[in-house]
Amino acid sequence: MDGKSKAVMYVLWFLTGLIGGHRYYMRDYWQAAIMTLTLGFYGIWTLIDLFFIGKRFEKKFRVR
């Protein structure tokens, strides 16, 4: 699992979602950088991420 926690990822989404903190945590550096530069496309991408990052996390870190 690579020592990553889904709960930590969601806390990062809540606290640093506009600048892509949760994406940096998941090592999606390009997406995180774009989120930082655009403030999560003015919050739209950040809001959409709430519904999709859980699946991305499971797929990337092989969590069941």
N, C-alpha and C positions, 0 to 999 in steps of 0.2 A: 504493500500500500504506500510505501515511500514516506511514511510518517506524516501524511497530510490528513487533516480532519475536515469533514464536511461542515461541521458546526463552526469552525474557525473561518472557513470560506464565507459562510453566510454572515458572520459578524463583520468580516472585512467588507462584504458587499454593502452592508448597512452603513458602516462608518466611512468607507472610502470608495463607494461605488462610482461616483462621478469621475474619479481619476483612475479607475480600473484596478484598485488594490487587490480585489479578488482574482483578477486575471493574472497579475504578477505572481500571486500565491500559487496559482495553477501552472505557472511557467508558460503562459500564453503571452510572450513578451511583445510581439507585434500588435496584437489586439489591445493589450494593456497600454502600449504607447499611443495608439490611435485614440483610445478612450481618454487618456490624459490630455492629449492635445486638443480634443474636441469637447471635453467635459461630458463624455459619454453621449455624444451627439445631442447635447443640451438635455440630458437626462432620459431621452427616449430609449437609447440602447441599454442604459442602466436598468430601467424598468423592465424591459424585455428580458434582460439577463436573469432577473429574479425567477422566471419560469423555466429557463433553459440551462442554467449553470449546474444544477443538480445532476442532470443526465450527463453533461460534459465531464463533470468531476468523476462520476462513476465509470464512464468509458475510459477516461485518461488514466485513472489510478486503479482500475479493475476492482471496484468496490461493489459488493452485492447488498 
